[in-house]
Amino acid sequence: MCFRAKEFVPVSVSELISISLGGSSQQVPAGATGTELFSEFPHVIAVRVHGELKDLAYVVQPGDDVEAVEIDSPDGLNILRHSTTHVLAQAVQQLRPDAKLGIGPHITDGFYYDFDVAEPFTPEDLKALKKLMQKIVNQGQLFRRRVVSESEALEFARNEPYKRELIQIKGHPGDEDGASVEVGGAELTYYENVDPRTGEVAWRDLCRGPHLPNTKLIGNGFDLMRVSAAYWRGDQKNAQLQRIYGTAWPTREELVAYKTRLEEAARRDHRKLGAELDLFSFPEEIGPGLVVFHPKGGIIKREMEDYVRRRHVEEGFWYVGTPHITKRGLFETSGHLPYYEDTMFPAMRVDEERDAEGNIVKEGQEYFLKAMSCPMHNLIYRSQPRSYRDLPLRLFEFGTVYRYEKSGVVQGLTRVRGLTQDDSHTYCTPEQAPGEIRMLLTFILGLLRDFGLHDFYLELSTRGEGGKFIGSDEDWENATSVLRTVAEESGLELVPDPGGAAFYGPKISVQARDAIGRSWQMSTIQYDFNQPER
């Protein structure tokens, strides 16, 4: 959609400022807000200024680069859903006045909010909360941003211990637990829900924003889905809170369509089908995220592996095998340990000997369960002198690896602690890299199509800021350029993923959509230019 600032009542030239609106230069009155700029576009619910999301109440400044944010855009949906969390929290504190507020971020297709309450929420509570929320929505309460000092924020949160904790760590909230929606950056801000008739503040919450202009824009496209327990900030040492999950969409029709997709997903749930067809199970005695394949599942797994192995051999890969465990030093040499140790199973100390008094007479060694196969494949490559005539050298195995996923996030076969993947590594010269990457992408897409997947797009994960990444700028630029060129040549949609690269290099991720439109990451092609030096 093309946006142009509305026609304003003529003003003197001295009262006009120049801004960029949707890529074109325009003159607007000094003091104009996003609300005034887009008053003729009801689907615009926020603005992006120099790439940063702002409320429509933002007053534009000379030289601002302003873009409209529509409610059905990805950013618009996030704003809609986060605004709905505020309405939920307001309703909860009406129903349960003693409820203490945790964190309420938007998530994929919805939102959640954590509460500290004396009694768990019941299905009847959710029904009552939805009625209260609809009442707040219909009131059209205004979302008003207010910048506060730390002392003011602490005063507002005098009865909110979790908010007080966030205020005191405002400079380093962390993104992994949702805290960044509340605090972060240079300012502390509260959002007040204001009664449009009286101007009185009906409710307020610590929040960075932005938000919808008013609650009426939430409409009737929201619902509360379920309740679960959750530890404060995801730490099992902290208090256990009640988490209410919900969803919000611009229209009732989109909400109904989303619920239909959920019903289809439940009908196709591989965990349910796996049990009904006697394919696999996850015995409690073994532990979460560790699958056991039954005879029927074993047949399917073997047939898939046989086919994939044959296709790799046909493409010039050498089939190899590596152990499930290795000394700590290998992962230190490869550089993986500093970046991935938190997601690996704890080290095992073996071969240590002690005397009768318990004194160590022989130092032991630390071993890790294998979390990735690349360091071991590197040792195969290094096992003998290599000539450029040996390149490219393509190694492949069904590598069984182990990742220490938190028990609360493991899910069926899609999020596990132990998995076997078709894992390959190609050793080649920089000049050979574009051709090898092109071959790999074609090979991967063909293999996935053989298994019935046809709807793909690609993600290009590149380097971000900070100390996570190693290597020179030139190497990163060259590797990223090669991956981008190959990805664009494929003709598939290419989605940027800034900051999502591995520590050693950029990557292409093949994403596949299933029969009901959900996206799944299938395969990755990673360009590692640091391992040779290590």
N, C-alpha and C positions, 0 to 999 in steps of 0.2 A: 504494500500500500504506500502511496506517495503522500507525505504530510507537508503541509504548508501552514505557516502561522496564520491565524485568523486575521481578518481585516480589523484594525484598531481605529478608534476615533482619531482623526488627525491631531498630531502633537508637533511641537517645534522640534527642529533638527537636534537641538541641544539636549532634548529629552529622549532621544533614540540611542540605542546601542546596537552594535553588530554582533550577531551570533551565527554559528553554523547550525542549520536545522536539517537533519537528514541528508547532510552532505552539501547543501546549498547555502550560500550566504544570505542572511535576511536581516532587516532592520526591525527591531521591536522596541516598545517603550521601556525605559529604565524602570526596574521594579516589577516587570512582568514575571509571573509564575508559570510553572508547567501547566497548572490548571487553566490559566488564561490562554496559553499557547494552543492547547488541544481541547478547548471547550466544545468544539464541534465533532469530536471523535470520542464517543462514550466508551469505546473499548480500550482507550489508552488509560492506563491506571498508574503509570510511573514514568520517569524519564531516566535516561542514561546520560550522564554528563562526563565527558572525557573518559568514558568507559566505566564510570562508577554509578551504581544505581542510586536514585534519589526519589523522594516523595514528589508528587505533583505540586505540593506546596513550595517546593524549592524556588527561590528567586534567582532567575538567570543573571549571569554576570557577563560583562563585555568579553568577547572572545570565546565564550563557552561553545563547546561542540555538543549539541543536544540531539538525542535520538529518542523516539517514542518507544515505550514498552507496552505492548498490548496484552490483555489479560490471558489470551490463549497462546502466547509465546512461552518458551521454557522459563524465562525469568518472570514473566507475568504469572504463570501457574505457581511458581515458588512463592511469589508475594501473596497471591490469593490464599495459598495454604498456610503460610505463616500468619497471616492476618486471622485466619480461622482458628489457629491455636490460641490467640488472645481471647477470642470469643469463647472458646471452650474453657479456658482458665477462669474467665470471669464467671461463667455459668457454674463451674465447680465450686468457686468460693461463695456463690450464692446458695448452692445446695449443701455444701460442707464448709461453713465459715472458718473452721479451724484448719482447713487444708493448707499446707505449705507448698509453695511453688518451686519446681525444679527447673528443667529446661524444656523448651518447646520448639524444636526446629521443623522445617519442612523436610520431607524425604521423598524418594521416588514414588510418584502417584499419590502422595498424601502427606501426613504429618503425625507427630505424636507430642504429648506433653506428659511430663513426670510430676507426680504429686506425692507428698507425704501425708497420708491420711490414717486415721485410727483403725478404720475397717476397710477391707477391699471393696472396690466398686462391684456392683451386681448388674445383671442385665436390666433390671428395673431402673437402676441409677442411670444407665446409658439412655434409656428412653426419656427419663426426666430431664437429663442434660440436653438432649436434642431439642426438647420443647423450649427450654430456657434459652438455648442458643438461637433458635428461630425468632424468639421474641426480641433478643438483642439485635439480631440482623434486621428485623423489620423496623426497629427504632431508628436505624440509620445513624448510629453513633459515629462521631467523627474521630479518626485517628490523628492525634496531634503530637508532634515530636517536640520534646523538651530537653535541651542540653542542661545537665546538672553537674555540680561539683561532686567530688567524692563524698564529702560530708553530707551534702543533700541526699545523694543516692543512698547512703547508709541510713539516713533518717527515714527515708521512704521505706526502706527494707528492714526497719527495726524489728519487725516480727517475722521476717523471712530469712532464716539462717542460710539457706542455699544461695539466695541472691546475694547476701552479704559476702559469702565466700567468693562468688564470681566478681563482685565489685573489687575485692582486694587483690585479685589476680588479673585485673583488666588488661594488662599489657601482654600477657601470654596465656590466652584462654585455651588454645588448642582446638583443632578442628575435628578430631576423631570422636569427641563425645557430644558434639552439638553446642558446646559453650560459645563458639564464635558468633552465633546468632544473637547472643545476649550482650557480649562485651568484646572489646578489641579496638585497636586504633587509638587515636589521640583523645577521643571524647567519650564521656559517659552520657547516655541518653535514656530517657524514659519515654514510652508512648502512652499517652492518656486517651482513654475512651471518653469522649465528651458528648453529653446529651445535647442534641442540636437545638432543642427548644429552650432549655434553661441555661446552657453554657456550663453546667456543672460537670465536674469530673466524676464519671460513674465508676471508673476502675483505671488502674495503671499497672504497667509492667516494665521492668528493665529490658531494654531491647535496642539493637542497632538499627533495625528497620532495613529497608523501607516498608511501608504498608499501603494498603488501599486507602483512598480518600475517606471512605466511610464503610460501615458494616453492611449497608444495603446491597453493595456490589457482590457480596458473598451469595446472595440469592438463596435458592433452595437446592443447590447442587452439591451439598455436603452430607456426610453421614459419619457416624462413629462406628468403628468396625469391631474392635475387640479390646480387651484389657490384658495386660501381662505384668509380671514383676520385673523390675530392673534396678540394678545397683546405681547409686548416685555416681554420675560421671563414668559409669562402666567399670568401676573398681569394686571387686568383691569384698574389700575391706570396709567399704562404706555402707551407709544405710540402704535398705531395700525399699524402693518406692513403688508406687502403682503407676503404670504407664498406659495411657489411653491412646489408642491408634485411631486415626480418622482419615478421611479422604475429602477432597473438595475439587469441584470442576466448575467451569463457567456457566454450565446449564444443567438442568435436571436430566436432559436427554443424554448428556455425556456421562453423568453419574450412573444412569441405568446401563449404558453401554459398558462402563468399567466393571460394574457388578456382574454383568453377563460374562465378561472375559474371565473374571475370577471363578465363576461357576464352571466355565470350560476348563480352566486351569486345574481346578479340583478334580474334575472328571478325568483329566489326563495326567494326574499327579503320578510321577514314576514311582514314588514310594508306595503308593497304594497298589499300583499295577505290579510292582515287584513282589509284594507279598501275595497278592491274589494269584499270580502266575507262578509262584514258587521259584523266583529267579535269584533273589538275594535277601539278606537280612543284616541287621546291625545288632548283634547280641550284646546285651548289657554287660555280660561277663568279660567281653573283650574291650569295650569302651566306645564312647561316642565318636562318630566319624570314621570308623574302621569297618569296612564292608566284608561280608562273607558271601561268596557266590555259591549257590546251590547247584546241583547237577545240570538243571536246565539253563540256568544263567551261565554256568561254566561253558556249555556248548556254544552259546551265543558269543561269549567273550573270546573263546578260542577261534571261532570262525572269523570274527572281526580282526583279531590279531594276525591270523594267517594271511588274510587278504592284504592288510596294511603292510605286513612284512614283505610280501611278494611285490607289492607296488614300489616299495622303497628300493628293493634290490633291482627292479627293472629300471629305476631312475639313477642307478649307479652308486647307491649307498652300500657301505659295508656294515653288516650286522655285528654288533659287539655286545659285551656284557660287563657290568661293573657291580661291586658289592653294595649292600644296603647300609654300610657303616664305614666310617673312616676316621683317621686321626684328626684332631683339631687343627694341626698345622696346615693341612691341605686347604681348608677353607680360609685360613689366615693368608696363605700365599695368594690364593685366587682373589682375595679382597671381599669375599661375600660376608665373612663373619661380622664385621662391624655394622653392616647394614641389615642383616637378616637374622642375627642371633635371637632376637626377641620372638621370631616366628618359627624357630627351630625347637625341637625337643631338647630338654636340658642335657648337658654333656654327661657321659658315663665315665667314671674313673676306674680303670682296670689295671691289672698287673702290678698293683702296689703291694709290697711285702712289709710286714711288721714283725718285730720280735715279741717275746713273751710279755714284755712290759708295755707293748703298744707303740714303741718307737718305730718310725719308718726306717727301714734298712734298704729299701729299693723304691725309688720314685715310680709312681704309676704314670699312665698316659690317659689323656682325655680323648674320648671318642664321641662322635656325633652320628645320629641317624642321618642318612643322606637326605638333604633337602633339595638338592639340584645335582645333575649329572655332569655339568660342564667341566668342573675341575678334574674329574676322573677321565673324561674324554681327552682333556689336554695331556694327561699323562700317557695315554695311548699314542697320541701324536708325537710326544717327546721321547718315546721309547726307543727310537732309532733315528739315525740321520735322515733328513728329508731333503730332496732336491725340488727345485721349482717344477721339474717334470712330474713330480708326484701330485701336484696341485691341479685342480681342487681335490681335496681329500674329504669325502663325505662319510661320516660315521653316524650310526643309528642304533638305538636299542629301545626296548620297552622298559623304561627306567621307572622303578618303583621308588617313590620319594615320600617323605613324611614332613608335614607342616603342623606346627602347634597352633591350630585354630582354637579360639576360645569355645568352650562347650556350648555356649549360648548361640553361636552363629553357625555351627555345623548343620547341614541340611541335606539329607538324602545323599545322592551321588554327585550333587552339584557343589557342595562345600564340605570337604572331608579332611581327615587328618592323615590318611594314607591313600595314595593314588598311583596308578601306573599310566604313564603317558608315553606316546611315541615321540621320543626325544632324539633330535639329531643335531649335529654340529658339523659345519663345513669350514674347512681350512683352505684359504685361498689368498691370492695376492690382491692388493687394492684394485688393480686393473680388472681382475676377474669378478670383483664383488657385485657390480650391477647385474651382470649376466646370471650369477648364482642366485641373487635375490629374486630376479625376474622368474627364474626357473622354479624356485621354492614357492613363490606365490601362486604360480600357475598349477604346480603340483598339489598344493594344499587345497585350493579351490576345487580342483578336479576330484580329489579324494573325498572331500566333504559332499560334493554333488553325488558321488557314487553311493553315499549313505542317505541320500534323499533330501539334503539341504540345498536350497537354491536362492534364498533371499539374503544377500550379504551386503555389508558395508565395511569400510576400513577405518581404523583409528590410527593416527600418527602421533605417537607419544614422544615428546621432545624434552629437552633439558629445561629445568626451572631454575629458580634462584636458590641460593643457599649452598651449603657444603656437602650436599648429598652426592654430587656428581664429580667424577674425576676425568682427567684428560684435558687436552688443549682445546681452545675455542675453534681452531682450524679443523681439528679432527671431528669435533661435533658437527660443525657446519657441513663438512664434506659428507659425513655419514647420513645426516638428516636430508641433505640434498638428494643423495642416491635413493633413499627410501621414498622420499616424496615423489621423485620422478617415476619410479616403478609403480607406486600406488596410483598415480594419476593415469599412467598408461593402461591400467587395468580397466578403466572406464567406470569403476565403482565409486559410490559416494565416499568422500574422504573427510573424516571428522577430526579436527585438531584436538589434541590432548596435551596441552602445555604442562610441563612439570611431571608428566606421567612416565618418563623414561626410566629405565634401569640405571643404576649408578654408573655403569660402564658404557652406556650407549643408547641411542634411540631405538624405537621398535615400531613395527606395523602389527596391529592386532586385527585379526579377521573376526568380525562380529556377524552372527547369524540370527535371523529372526525365525521364531518357530511358527506353528500353525495358528496361534492366536496372537501373534504380533510381539511377543516378548523377545528381547535381545539377549544373546549369550555370547560371551567371548569364547572362541573355539581354539584358535592357534595364534601364535605370535612369531614374528621374524625379527630377531634382535641383531643389531650390528654392533659387535664387540671389537673395538680397536685397541683396548687396553690390555687384554690378556697376554698378547705376545710379549709385552714388556715385563710382565710380572713373572 
